[in-house]
Amino acid sequence: MMQTLKDTYRFNLARSRYSHIRMLGWLFFVGLLVCAAVGIGCGAWLWTTYAHTFTFYLKWQDALVALSWFISFLAIMGCALVLRFLYTLRQGYTEGMVTFEASNTLTVRDLSTENLKSIFWIMNSTFWCFTAALIGLIPAILIGWTLGFNNHVVMVLTTALAVLLSIAGLVVSIAAVVIILIGCIGGVSFCRKLGSSHTYCLNGQVTIRIDNFVLTISYPGHPESLVDLNLLSTEDQHQLLDLLHKRWIDAEQVWNPTLGDEIARALEAAEHLMSVA
């Protein structure tokens, strides 16, 4: 704990936890860079393997090129999100993860590894949306094959069926692309909020809970914050819980009537960790 000003207390991310999460972040970043490079390389190689004459149907090679380059795009976007998180992680280590200002203001950052998991699952969802878009275009690829049938009757029937399926598949593809675009727009907001600090006024409207050593702060009109207390050093955990209990008593226990019991259980866990350490 660091007391920067009178009645202002700052709790920084523990060095060991910072090093661990930073290492995971950089490993994730390097893995995404490799994926981006492989995707670009595969797409460039596939691009040179077939003729690019205009057709009224989709070539299967075009679909593979699009998939390769989309994976690269997705990996690059993931790299940007990871870098954003690593930046805020550094801020949490140097400028504080939890800060009490005066007696009525609390500023926190969510810097747990769950942020990296969130980045992965966002990328995973976006990938499968794009896969759904490509699946919707499969009938358009089949048209190129049905036109090659020697039997004219079979060619007409199968091509007509493929065209009808292409129309239905196009609806699926458009819906998937719209979802991807909406996700990209939402990703900008997600990037800004990733590991960012949130400040709460400790009045009667705030709700504070501690469950499984996770501090949860809710306030009307503000995003809910989850702070993993395991990211603090054992000494800081104890000091933070003591300070939180004192502020809760001073606030006449309006944040959460059962917060005292929750703090007591968390203090027992923190004291156990200190004795083990």
Contacts in CASP RR format, 6 or more apart in sequence:
PFRMAT RR
TARGET T0000
AUTHOR 0000-0000-0000
METHOD contacts of the structure
MODEL  1
MMQTLKDTYRFNLARSRYSHIRMLGWLFFVGLLVCAAVGIGCGAWLWTTY
AHTFTFYLKWQDALVALSWFISFLAIMGCALVLRFLYTLRQGYTEGMVTF
EASNTLTVRDLSTENLKSIFWIMNSTFWCFTAALIGLIPAILIGWTLGFN
NHVVMVLTTALAVLLSIAGLVVSIAAVVIILIGCIGGVSFCRKLGSSHTY
CLNGQVTIRIDNFVLTISYPGHPESLVDLNLLSTEDQHQLLDLLHKRWID
AEQVWNPTLGDEIARALEAAEHLMSVA
1 9 0 8 1.000
1 10 0 8 1.000
1 11 0 8 1.000
1 235 0 8 1.000
1 236 0 8 1.000
1 239 0 8 1.000
1 240 0 8 1.000
2 9 0 8 1.000
2 10 0 8 1.000
2 11 0 8 1.000
2 12 0 8 1.000
3 9 0 8 1.000
3 10 0 8 1.000
4 10 0 8 1.000
7 100 0 8 1.000
7 101 0 8 1.000
7 102 0 8 1.000
7 103 0 8 1.000
8 99 0 8 1.000
8 100 0 8 1.000
8 101 0 8 1.000
8 102 0 8 1.000
9 99 0 8 1.000
9 100 0 8 1.000
9 239 0 8 1.000
9 243 0 8 1.000
10 95 0 8 1.000
10 96 0 8 1.000
10 98 0 8 1.000
10 99 0 8 1.000
10 100 0 8 1.000
11 96 0 8 1.000
11 97 0 8 1.000
11 98 0 8 1.000
11 99 0 8 1.000
11 232 0 8 1.000
11 236 0 8 1.000
11 239 0 8 1.000
11 240 0 8 1.000
12 92 0 8 1.000
12 93 0 8 1.000
12 94 0 8 1.000
12 95 0 8 1.000
12 96 0 8 1.000
12 97 0 8 1.000
12 236 0 8 1.000
13 89 0 8 1.000
13 92 0 8 1.000
13 93 0 8 1.000
13 96 0 8 1.000
13 97 0 8 1.000
13 111 0 8 1.000
13 231 0 8 1.000
13 232 0 8 1.000
14 231 0 8 1.000
14 232 0 8 1.000
14 233 0 8 1.000
14 236 0 8 1.000
15 93 0 8 1.000
15 233 0 8 1.000
17 230 0 8 1.000
17 231 0 8 1.000
17 232 0 8 1.000
18 89 0 8 1.000
18 92 0 8 1.000
18 93 0 8 1.000
21 89 0 8 1.000
21 111 0 8 1.000
21 112 0 8 1.000
21 113 0 8 1.000
21 116 0 8 1.000
21 231 0 8 1.000
22 86 0 8 1.000
22 89 0 8 1.000
22 90 0 8 1.000
24 113 0 8 1.000
24 116 0 8 1.000
25 82 0 8 1.000
25 85 0 8 1.000
25 86 0 8 1.000
25 116 0 8 1.000
26 86 0 8 1.000
28 82 0 8 1.000
28 116 0 8 1.000
28 119 0 8 1.000
28 120 0 8 1.000
29 79 0 8 1.000
29 82 0 8 1.000
29 83 0 8 1.000
29 86 0 8 1.000
31 75 0 8 1.000
32 75 0 8 1.000
32 76 0 8 1.000
32 78 0 8 1.000
32 79 0 8 1.000
32 82 0 8 1.000
33 75 0 8 1.000
33 79 0 8 1.000
35 71 0 8 1.000
35 72 0 8 1.000
35 75 0 8 1.000
36 71 0 8 1.000
36 72 0 8 1.000
36 75 0 8 1.000
36 76 0 8 1.000
36 79 0 8 1.000
37 72 0 8 1.000
39 68 0 8 1.000
39 69 0 8 1.000
39 71 0 8 1.000
39 72 0 8 1.000
39 75 0 8 1.000
40 68 0 8 1.000
40 69 0 8 1.000
40 72 0 8 1.000
41 68 0 8 1.000
42 68 0 8 1.000
43 64 0 8 1.000
43 65 0 8 1.000
43 68 0 8 1.000
43 69 0 8 1.000
46 61 0 8 1.000
46 64 0 8 1.000
46 65 0 8 1.000
46 68 0 8 1.000
47 65 0 8 1.000
49 61 0 8 1.000
50 59 0 8 1.000
50 61 0 8 1.000
55 144 0 8 1.000
56 143 0 8 1.000
57 140 0 8 1.000
57 141 0 8 1.000
57 143 0 8 1.000
57 144 0 8 1.000
57 147 0 8 1.000
58 137 0 8 1.000
58 140 0 8 1.000
58 141 0 8 1.000
58 143 0 8 1.000
59 141 0 8 1.000
59 144 0 8 1.000
60 141 0 8 1.000
63 134 0 8 1.000
63 137 0 8 1.000
63 141 0 8 1.000
66 134 0 8 1.000
67 130 0 8 1.000
67 131 0 8 1.000
67 134 0 8 1.000
70 127 0 8 1.000
70 130 0 8 1.000
71 127 0 8 1.000
74 123 0 8 1.000
74 126 0 8 1.000
74 127 0 8 1.000
74 130 0 8 1.000
75 123 0 8 1.000
77 123 0 8 1.000
77 184 0 8 1.000
78 119 0 8 1.000
78 123 0 8 1.000
80 191 0 8 1.000
81 119 0 8 1.000
81 122 0 8 1.000
81 190 0 8 1.000
81 191 0 8 1.000
81 194 0 8 1.000
82 116 0 8 1.000
82 119 0 8 1.000
84 191 0 8 1.000
84 194 0 8 1.000
85 115 0 8 1.000
85 116 0 8 1.000
85 119 0 8 1.000
85 194 0 8 1.000
85 195 0 8 1.000
88 109 0 8 1.000
88 111 0 8 1.000
88 194 0 8 1.000
88 195 0 8 1.000
88 196 0 8 1.000
89 111 0 8 1.000
89 195 0 8 1.000
91 109 0 8 1.000
91 197 0 8 1.000
92 109 0 8 1.000
92 111 0 8 1.000
96 109 0 8 1.000
97 108 0 8 1.000
97 109 0 8 1.000
97 111 0 8 1.000
97 227 0 8 1.000
97 231 0 8 1.000
97 232 0 8 1.000
98 106 0 8 1.000
98 107 0 8 1.000
98 108 0 8 1.000
98 109 0 8 1.000
98 215 0 8 1.000
98 227 0 8 1.000
98 232 0 8 1.000
98 240 0 8 1.000
99 106 0 8 1.000
99 107 0 8 1.000
99 108 0 8 1.000
100 106 0 8 1.000
100 243 0 8 1.000
100 247 0 8 1.000
101 107 0 8 1.000
103 202 0 8 1.000
103 247 0 8 1.000
103 250 0 8 1.000
103 251 0 8 1.000
104 201 0 8 1.000
104 202 0 8 1.000
104 203 0 8 1.000
105 199 0 8 1.000
105 200 0 8 1.000
105 201 0 8 1.000
105 202 0 8 1.000
106 199 0 8 1.000
106 200 0 8 1.000
106 202 0 8 1.000
106 206 0 8 1.000
106 217 0 8 1.000
107 197 0 8 1.000
107 198 0 8 1.000
107 199 0 8 1.000
107 200 0 8 1.000
108 197 0 8 1.000
108 198 0 8 1.000
108 200 0 8 1.000
108 215 0 8 1.000
108 217 0 8 1.000
108 225 0 8 1.000
108 227 0 8 1.000
109 195 0 8 1.000
109 196 0 8 1.000
109 197 0 8 1.000
109 198 0 8 1.000
109 225 0 8 1.000
109 227 0 8 1.000
110 195 0 8 1.000
110 225 0 8 1.000
110 226 0 8 1.000
110 227 0 8 1.000
110 228 0 8 1.000
111 195 0 8 1.000
111 228 0 8 1.000
111 231 0 8 1.000
112 226 0 8 1.000
112 228 0 8 1.000
112 231 0 8 1.000
114 226 0 8 1.000
115 194 0 8 1.000
115 195 0 8 1.000
118 190 0 8 1.000
118 194 0 8 1.000
119 194 0 8 1.000
122 187 0 8 1.000
122 190 0 8 1.000
126 180 0 8 1.000
126 183 0 8 1.000
129 176 0 8 1.000
129 179 0 8 1.000
129 180 0 8 1.000
130 176 0 8 1.000
130 180 0 8 1.000
132 172 0 8 1.000
132 173 0 8 1.000
132 176 0 8 1.000
133 172 0 8 1.000
133 173 0 8 1.000
133 176 0 8 1.000
133 177 0 8 1.000
133 180 0 8 1.000
134 173 0 8 1.000
135 172 0 8 1.000
136 169 0 8 1.000
136 170 0 8 1.000
136 172 0 8 1.000
136 173 0 8 1.000
136 176 0 8 1.000
137 166 0 8 1.000
137 169 0 8 1.000
137 170 0 8 1.000
137 173 0 8 1.000
138 169 0 8 1.000
139 162 0 8 1.000
139 163 0 8 1.000
139 165 0 8 1.000
139 166 0 8 1.000
139 168 0 8 1.000
139 169 0 8 1.000
140 162 0 8 1.000
140 166 0 8 1.000
140 170 0 8 1.000
142 158 0 8 1.000
142 162 0 8 1.000
142 165 0 8 1.000
143 159 0 8 1.000
143 162 0 8 1.000
143 163 0 8 1.000
143 166 0 8 1.000
146 155 0 8 1.000
146 158 0 8 1.000
146 159 0 8 1.000
146 161 0 8 1.000
146 162 0 8 1.000
147 155 0 8 1.000
147 159 0 8 1.000
148 155 0 8 1.000
149 155 0 8 1.000
149 158 0 8 1.000
193 223 0 8 1.000
198 217 0 8 1.000
198 222 0 8 1.000
198 223 0 8 1.000
198 225 0 8 1.000
200 206 0 8 1.000
200 217 0 8 1.000
200 219 0 8 1.000
200 222 0 8 1.000
200 225 0 8 1.000
201 219 0 8 1.000
202 247 0 8 1.000
202 251 0 8 1.000
202 255 0 8 1.000
203 251 0 8 1.000
203 254 0 8 1.000
204 251 0 8 1.000
204 254 0 8 1.000
204 255 0 8 1.000
205 219 0 8 1.000
205 220 0 8 1.000
206 217 0 8 1.000
206 218 0 8 1.000
206 219 0 8 1.000
206 255 0 8 1.000
207 216 0 8 1.000
207 217 0 8 1.000
207 218 0 8 1.000
207 219 0 8 1.000
207 255 0 8 1.000
207 256 0 8 1.000
208 215 0 8 1.000
208 216 0 8 1.000
208 217 0 8 1.000
208 218 0 8 1.000
208 244 0 8 1.000
208 248 0 8 1.000
208 255 0 8 1.000
208 256 0 8 1.000
208 259 0 8 1.000
209 215 0 8 1.000
209 216 0 8 1.000
209 218 0 8 1.000
209 256 0 8 1.000
209 259 0 8 1.000
209 262 0 8 1.000
210 216 0 8 1.000
210 229 0 8 1.000
210 259 0 8 1.000
210 262 0 8 1.000
210 263 0 8 1.000
210 265 0 8 1.000
210 266 0 8 1.000
211 262 0 8 1.000
213 228 0 8 1.000
213 229 0 8 1.000
213 230 0 8 1.000
213 266 0 8 1.000
213 269 0 8 1.000
214 226 0 8 1.000
214 227 0 8 1.000
214 228 0 8 1.000
214 229 0 8 1.000
215 226 0 8 1.000
215 227 0 8 1.000
215 229 0 8 1.000
215 244 0 8 1.000
216 224 0 8 1.000
216 225 0 8 1.000
216 226 0 8 1.000
216 227 0 8 1.000
217 224 0 8 1.000
217 225 0 8 1.000
217 227 0 8 1.000
218 224 0 8 1.000
229 237 0 8 1.000
229 240 0 8 1.000
229 241 0 8 1.000
229 266 0 8 1.000
229 270 0 8 1.000
230 237 0 8 1.000
232 240 0 8 1.000
234 270 0 8 1.000
234 273 0 8 1.000
234 274 0 8 1.000
234 277 0 8 1.000
235 274 0 8 1.000
237 266 0 8 1.000
237 270 0 8 1.000
237 273 0 8 1.000
238 267 0 8 1.000
238 270 0 8 1.000
238 271 0 8 1.000
238 274 0 8 1.000
241 263 0 8 1.000
241 266 0 8 1.000
241 267 0 8 1.000
241 270 0 8 1.000
242 267 0 8 1.000
244 263 0 8 1.000
245 260 0 8 1.000
245 263 0 8 1.000
245 267 0 8 1.000
248 255 0 8 1.000
248 256 0 8 1.000
248 259 0 8 1.000
248 260 0 8 1.000
248 263 0 8 1.000
253 259 0 8 1.000
253 260 0 8 1.000
256 262 0 8 1.000
END
